[in-house]
Amino acid sequence: MKEPVGGRLLGLGATILLLGLLGCRSTASGEPSTPLDTPAPTPATAATAGPTAELTIVVDPGNGAATTTWRLSCDPAGGDHPDPVGACQALEVNGASALPPVPKDRACTMIYGGPERATVTGTMNGAKVKSTFTRTNGCEIDRWSQLVPLLPEPTG
């Protein structure tokens, strides 16, 4: 079947537009190279990626068992937290949205997620952190889930 000329031009135009939006250029071989405005990663930037943090995490399982306290540092990841690298990654990806409390005017599903409680205190990227976590409604469950493995995966 013969393709209409207009359809072929539209396909070519869309390809050119897409390449322009991506900021890519072609090499002599015709293979796309890296975007023009994206610098290649260097060891210096890779070593400093992620948040700078010094935190204390206290977890109360809520079942009468003793609380657990961990210390965590990020950049580089360390401390006695059982998964410092994963905890620092959770902070980097979700810390800005999950560390602040749920706004008082936010509607949350009334789902009970368990008796667990946790506090996170210290500093992150130079700012003081003092956050309390529960699993008493859908918003709080979501905050907790965003920060796993900084906070432990609930067992119940």
N, C-alpha and C positions, 0 to 999 in steps of 0.2 A: 504494500500500500504506500502510495506517495504521500510524504509528509508535507503539510502546507508550509509555505515559506514563512508566514507570520509566526507560526508556532516554533519554528527553529530559531528565529530571531529572538523571540521571547525567552527561550531557553538560554541562548547565548547571553542575552542582556541580564537575566537573573544570575547567571554564573559570574559575570563581570561585577555586578552589584555585590554579590556575596563576597567575592575576593576583595573588593574595595572595603567593605565593612570589616572584614577580618584583618585588614591591613597587611595582607601577605604579599610577597613578591615571588616570582619564579626564578629558579636558577637556570643556568644554560641548559641543563638537562630537562627542563620543564617541570621538575619536581618542586612543590612548594617548599619554601624555607620558613623560618620562624617569623612571627609577626614583627613588623618594623619597630614598633614601639615597646616591645617586650625585651628587657635586657636578659642576657643569659645568666642563669644562677651562678653565683660565685661562692667559694667556700666561706667567705666572710659573711655574706647575707644568709646563707644556709645555717650557719652556726648561731646567728642571733634571731632566727625566726621564732615566733611565738611570744607569749606574754612573759613579762618579768614578774615573778610572784614569790612571796614568802607567806605561806598560809598554814593555819592550824585547822584541821577538820576533826570535829567531835561527832561521833555517830552513836545514837541511842537506838538499839533495835526495838525498844518499846515492849519487849516481852519479859522484862525483869532481869535480863542478862546485863552484864556490865557494859558501860560505854567503851568505845574504842576511840583513841586519839591518835591522829597521824600528823606529821609535819610534812609539808610539801614545798619544794622550791622549783621554780621553772626558769629556764634559760641560764644554766642547763638544768634539766630535770633531775631532781634528787630528793632526799629526805627519806623518812621511813614509811612513806605511803607504799602500799603493795604494788601499785602500778603508776609510778611517777610520770612516765612518758605518756601513757594514756590519759592520765588526769590533766596534764598540761595541754594535751591536744583538745580535750573536752572544754577546757577553759578558753583556749584560743578560738574554737569554733562557736561555742554557745555562751561563754561567760558574760558577754555584754547584755544578752537577753535574759539569761537565767539567774544571774546573781541578784539583780534588783528584786524587791518584793513585787507581788502581783498588785496592780493598781486596785484600790478599794472599789472603784466603780466597774470593774470587769465582771461580767457574768461568767460563772464557772459551773460546770456540771457537778452535781452533788453525788459524786462517786467516792466511796471510801477506799483508799489504796493500801491502808495498813497503818500500824502504830509507829513506824519509824520516824525519827526526828534527827536532824543534823544541824550543826552550826559550822559556818566557815568564816574565820576571822583572819585578819592580817592585811597585806597590801598586794595589789596587782597593778602593774604599770604605773606605780607611784601613787595610786589612789587607795584610801582605806576601804577595806571590805569587812562588813559585818552582816552576814546573811543567815537567816534561819529557814530551814526546809522541813516540811511535813509531807504527808501523803493523804491529807484530809479532804481533798476535792480534786476535780479534773485539772485545774490550773496548777495546783501544787504538785500533783503527780507528774505533769508535763515538765515543770521546772526541774524536778528531781531526775527524771529520765534524760533530760538534755545534758546533765552533768555526770552521768555514769561514764567512766569509772572513777571520776573524782569522788562521787558518792557511790556506795556499794549498790549493786543490783539487789533489789528486795528479794527476800527468800520466800515470802508467803503470798 
